[in-house]
Amino acid sequence: MKGWIRFIVGVVGRLRGVGTGRTAAALSFVTVLGLVPLLTVAVVIAARYPLFQQWFDALERFLLRHLLPASSSVVRGYLVDFTNKAAGLQGVSIALVVVTAIMMVATVEHEIDAIWDAREPRSIIRRVFIYALGVIAGPLLIGAAIYSTSWLIEESVAQVPLASHAIPFLVGPLAVAITAFAFTLLYLLMPARHVPLRAALAGGLFAALGFEVAKRGFAFYIATVPTYEVVYGALAALPLFLVWVYVSWVVVLVGAAVAATLAEGGRRGSDKRRGR
């Protein structure tokens, strides 16, 4: 019992130390500015390969399946338009987009390091690797996960028609597993210090479960509380998106605090500096 209390105190101490609310708000702002450039870089690179079309089709089906029916045609048009414009970028335009995406990854790195109390900067080689992974591989991995999940479900139904009844029970755990894997990689590679795999895995699983709970709670709120539509009208999607991005970053920061506290035996960063 004492160990659990020490662990909870350690997590709360780290979150208070970085100012979770302020940090999540700052990361949300950076995300809004950097999300499109980040996806643009991924599209520019992926568009050079034939597999991209399959990836794009899977992403389109995934988005349309989770949006309101009335939004389907609009989203499909935006996706096609975005892909065509991204593929047409050249020279200076690509450089500016890459710089914006790198700034987003650098901000995330800084805040994660603050939770870990990492004061020594990582080597240039590792920083280049992390930034390249975040800017290029991150969006592509997300797309690959969506594509592989869709392919797995389609193949399962094709081979075993009766499996379609089990899909609702399989998609949820599979989505949590993919999300946990992504968070584990984030907590394992992003901090500028050695992170035990066990701690990163625990933080990743905690964040994935928290993300799933937040997603279901957010969906319940949208379905049962129509007040936001009355207040914002046609602009309702914008504040909802901003709130969701903020909640997502809170979950990411809490998961990072869990991983950092587990890695240091329940101690806060300030306790470690004082030698406790």
C-alpha positions as CSV (number, residue, x, y, z in Angstrom):
1,M,0.0,0.0,0.0
2,K,2.8,2.4,0.9
3,G,4.5,1.6,-2.5
4,W,1.3,2.6,-4.4
5,I,0.9,5.8,-2.4
6,R,4.6,6.7,-3.2
7,F,4.0,5.9,-6.8
8,I,0.9,8.1,-7.1
9,V,2.6,10.9,-5.2
10,G,5.5,10.6,-7.6
11,V,3.3,10.8,-10.7
12,V,1.3,13.7,-9.3
13,G,4.6,15.5,-8.4
14,R,6.0,15.2,-11.9
15,L,2.7,16.4,-13.5
16,R,2.6,19.4,-11.1
17,G,6.3,20.1,-11.8
18,V,5.7,20.6,-15.5
19,G,2.3,22.2,-15.2
20,T,0.2,19.7,-17.0
21,G,-2.6,22.0,-18.0
22,R,-0.3,24.7,-19.4
23,T,1.9,22.1,-21.1
24,A,-1.0,20.3,-22.7
25,A,-2.4,23.7,-23.9
26,A,1.0,24.6,-25.4
27,L,1.3,21.2,-27.1
28,S,-2.2,21.5,-28.4
29,F,-1.4,24.9,-30.0
30,V,1.8,23.4,-31.6
31,T,-0.2,20.4,-32.8
32,V,-2.8,22.5,-34.6
33,L,0.0,24.4,-36.3
34,G,2.1,21.4,-37.1
35,L,-0.3,18.6,-37.8
36,V,-1.0,19.5,-41.4
37,P,2.8,20.0,-42.2
38,L,3.6,16.7,-40.5
39,L,1.0,14.8,-42.6
40,T,2.1,16.7,-45.7
41,V,5.7,15.4,-45.3
42,A,4.4,11.8,-44.9
43,V,2.2,12.2,-48.0
44,V,5.0,13.7,-50.1
45,I,7.2,10.7,-49.3
46,A,4.6,8.0,-49.4
47,A,3.1,9.3,-52.7
48,R,6.2,8.1,-54.5
49,Y,5.4,4.5,-53.9
50,P,2.4,2.4,-55.3
51,L,1.6,1.1,-51.8
52,F,0.6,4.6,-50.9
53,Q,-2.8,4.3,-52.7
54,Q,-3.7,1.3,-50.7
55,W,-2.6,3.1,-47.5
56,F,-4.7,6.2,-48.5
57,D,-7.8,4.1,-49.3
58,A,-7.6,2.4,-45.9
59,L,-7.2,5.7,-44.2
60,E,-10.2,7.1,-46.1
61,R,-12.4,4.2,-45.1
62,F,-11.2,4.5,-41.5
63,L,-12.1,8.2,-41.3
64,L,-15.4,7.9,-43.0
65,R,-16.4,5.0,-40.8
66,H,-15.9,7.1,-37.7
67,L,-17.5,10.3,-38.9
68,L,-21.1,11.4,-39.3
69,P,-22.7,10.2,-42.6
70,A,-23.4,13.9,-43.6
71,S,-19.6,14.6,-43.4
72,S,-18.5,11.7,-45.6
73,S,-18.6,13.4,-49.0
74,V,-16.9,16.5,-47.6
75,V,-14.1,14.6,-45.9
76,R,-13.5,12.5,-49.1
77,G,-13.2,15.7,-51.1
78,Y,-10.7,17.2,-48.6
79,L,-8.6,14.0,-48.6
80,V,-8.3,14.0,-52.4
81,D,-7.6,17.7,-52.5
82,F,-5.0,17.5,-49.7
83,T,-3.2,14.6,-51.4
84,N,-3.0,16.3,-54.8
85,K,-1.7,19.5,-53.3
86,A,0.8,17.8,-51.0
87,A,2.2,15.7,-53.9
88,G,2.7,18.9,-55.9
89,L,5.0,20.6,-53.3
90,Q,8.6,21.2,-54.4
91,G,11.8,23.0,-53.3
92,V,11.3,25.8,-50.7
93,S,7.7,24.7,-49.9
94,I,8.8,21.3,-48.8
95,A,11.6,22.8,-46.8
96,L,9.3,25.1,-44.9
97,V,6.8,22.3,-44.3
98,V,9.6,20.1,-42.9
99,V,10.9,22.8,-40.6
100,T,7.4,23.3,-39.2
101,A,7.0,19.6,-38.6
102,I,10.5,19.4,-36.9
103,M,9.5,22.3,-34.6
104,M,6.4,20.3,-33.5
105,V,8.5,17.2,-32.7
106,A,11.1,19.4,-30.9
107,T,8.4,20.9,-28.7
108,V,7.1,17.4,-27.8
109,E,10.7,16.3,-27.0
110,H,11.2,19.2,-24.7
111,E,8.1,18.6,-22.7
112,I,8.7,14.9,-22.4
113,D,12.3,15.6,-21.2
114,A,10.8,18.0,-18.6
115,I,8.7,15.2,-17.1
116,W,11.8,12.9,-17.0
117,D,13.9,15.7,-15.6
118,A,16.4,15.1,-18.4
119,R,18.9,18.0,-18.4
120,E,21.6,16.6,-20.6
121,P,20.8,17.0,-24.3
122,R,21.1,13.8,-26.4
123,S,23.7,13.4,-29.1
124,I,23.2,15.0,-32.5
125,I,23.0,11.6,-34.2
126,R,20.2,10.4,-31.9
127,R,18.4,13.7,-32.2
128,V,18.4,13.4,-36.0
129,F,17.2,9.9,-35.7
130,I,14.3,10.8,-33.3
131,Y,13.3,13.8,-35.4
132,A,13.3,11.8,-38.6
133,L,11.3,9.1,-36.9
134,G,8.7,11.6,-35.6
135,V,8.4,13.6,-38.9
136,I,8.5,10.7,-41.4
137,A,7.9,7.4,-39.7
138,G,5.3,8.5,-37.2
139,P,2.5,9.3,-39.7
140,L,3.5,6.4,-41.9
141,L,3.3,4.0,-39.0
142,I,-0.1,5.2,-38.1
143,G,-1.2,4.7,-41.6
144,A,0.4,1.3,-41.8
145,A,-1.4,0.3,-38.5
146,I,-4.8,1.4,-40.0
147,Y,-4.1,-0.4,-43.2
148,S,-2.9,-3.6,-41.6
149,T,-5.9,-3.6,-39.2
150,S,-8.3,-3.1,-42.1
151,W,-6.6,-5.8,-44.1
152,L,-6.6,-8.2,-41.2
153,I,-10.3,-7.7,-40.6
154,E,-11.2,-8.1,-44.3
155,E,-9.1,-11.2,-44.7
156,S,-10.6,-12.8,-41.5
157,V,-14.2,-12.2,-42.8
158,A,-13.3,-13.5,-46.2
159,Q,-11.8,-16.7,-44.8
160,V,-14.3,-17.2,-42.0
161,P,-17.7,-15.5,-42.8
162,L,-18.9,-16.1,-39.3
163,A,-16.0,-14.1,-37.9
164,S,-17.9,-10.9,-38.8
165,H,-19.9,-11.3,-35.6
166,A,-16.7,-11.3,-33.6
167,I,-15.3,-8.2,-35.2
168,P,-16.8,-5.7,-32.7
169,F,-15.1,-7.7,-29.9
170,L,-11.8,-7.7,-31.7
171,V,-11.4,-4.2,-33.0
172,G,-11.4,-2.6,-29.6
173,P,-8.6,-4.6,-28.0
174,L,-6.6,-4.5,-31.3
175,A,-6.9,-0.7,-31.4
176,V,-5.7,-0.5,-27.7
177,A,-2.8,-2.7,-28.5
178,I,-1.7,-0.6,-31.5
179,T,-2.1,2.6,-29.4
180,A,-0.1,1.1,-26.6
181,F,2.7,0.1,-29.0
182,A,2.8,3.7,-30.3
183,F,2.9,5.2,-26.8
184,T,5.6,2.7,-25.7
185,L,7.8,3.8,-28.6
186,L,7.3,7.4,-27.7
187,Y,8.3,6.9,-24.1
188,L,11.1,4.6,-25.0
189,L,12.8,6.8,-27.6
190,M,11.8,10.4,-27.0
191,P,13.4,11.1,-23.5
192,A,17.0,12.2,-23.6
193,R,18.0,9.3,-21.2
194,H,17.9,5.6,-20.9
195,V,14.3,4.3,-20.4
196,P,13.7,0.7,-19.2
197,L,11.5,-1.2,-21.6
198,R,9.3,-2.3,-18.7
199,A,8.6,1.2,-17.6
200,A,8.0,2.4,-21.2
201,L,5.6,-0.5,-21.7
202,A,3.7,0.2,-18.5
203,G,3.4,3.9,-19.4
204,G,2.3,3.1,-22.9
205,L,-0.4,0.7,-21.8
206,F,-1.6,3.1,-19.2
207,A,-1.8,5.9,-21.8
208,A,-3.6,3.6,-24.3
209,L,-6.2,2.7,-21.8
210,G,-6.6,6.3,-20.7
211,F,-6.9,7.3,-24.4
212,E,-9.7,4.7,-24.9
213,V,-11.6,5.9,-21.8
214,A,-11.2,9.5,-22.9
215,K,-12.4,8.7,-26.4
216,R,-15.5,6.9,-25.2
217,G,-16.3,9.6,-22.7
218,F,-15.9,12.3,-25.4
219,A,-18.1,10.3,-27.8
220,F,-20.7,10.0,-25.0
221,Y,-20.6,13.7,-24.3
222,I,-21.1,14.6,-28.0
223,A,-24.0,12.1,-28.3
224,T,-25.9,13.2,-25.2
225,V,-25.1,16.9,-24.7
226,P,-26.0,18.9,-27.8
227,T,-25.3,22.3,-26.2
228,Y,-22.1,22.9,-28.1
229,E,-24.1,22.8,-31.4
230,V,-26.5,25.4,-30.1
231,V,-23.7,27.7,-29.0
232,Y,-21.2,27.3,-31.9
233,G,-23.6,26.2,-34.7
234,A,-21.7,25.4,-37.9
235,L,-18.3,26.0,-36.2
236,A,-19.0,23.3,-33.5
237,A,-16.3,21.0,-35.0
238,L,-13.5,23.5,-34.3
239,P,-13.8,23.8,-30.5
240,L,-14.5,20.0,-30.2
241,F,-11.3,19.3,-32.1
242,L,-9.3,21.6,-29.9
243,V,-10.7,20.1,-26.7
244,W,-10.0,16.6,-28.0
245,V,-6.4,17.5,-28.9
246,Y,-6.0,19.0,-25.4
247,V,-7.4,15.9,-23.7
248,S,-5.1,13.7,-25.8
249,W,-2.0,15.5,-24.7
250,V,-3.1,15.3,-21.1
251,V,-3.3,11.5,-21.5
252,V,0.2,11.5,-23.2
253,L,1.7,13.5,-20.4
254,V,0.2,11.3,-17.6
255,G,1.5,8.2,-19.4
256,A,5.0,9.8,-19.5
257,A,4.8,10.6,-15.8
258,V,3.8,7.0,-15.1
259,A,6.7,5.6,-17.1
260,A,9.2,8.1,-15.5
261,T,8.0,7.3,-12.0
262,L,8.2,3.6,-12.5
263,A,11.7,3.9,-14.0
264,E,12.9,5.7,-10.9
265,G,11.3,3.6,-8.2
266,G,8.4,5.9,-7.5
267,R,10.5,9.0,-6.9
268,R,9.9,12.4,-8.3
269,G,12.5,14.2,-10.3
270,S,13.0,16.8,-7.5
271,D,13.6,14.0,-5.0
272,K,16.3,12.5,-7.2
273,R,18.1,15.7,-7.5
274,R,18.2,16.1,-3.7
275,G,19.4,12.5,-3.4
276,R,16.4,11.0,-1.6
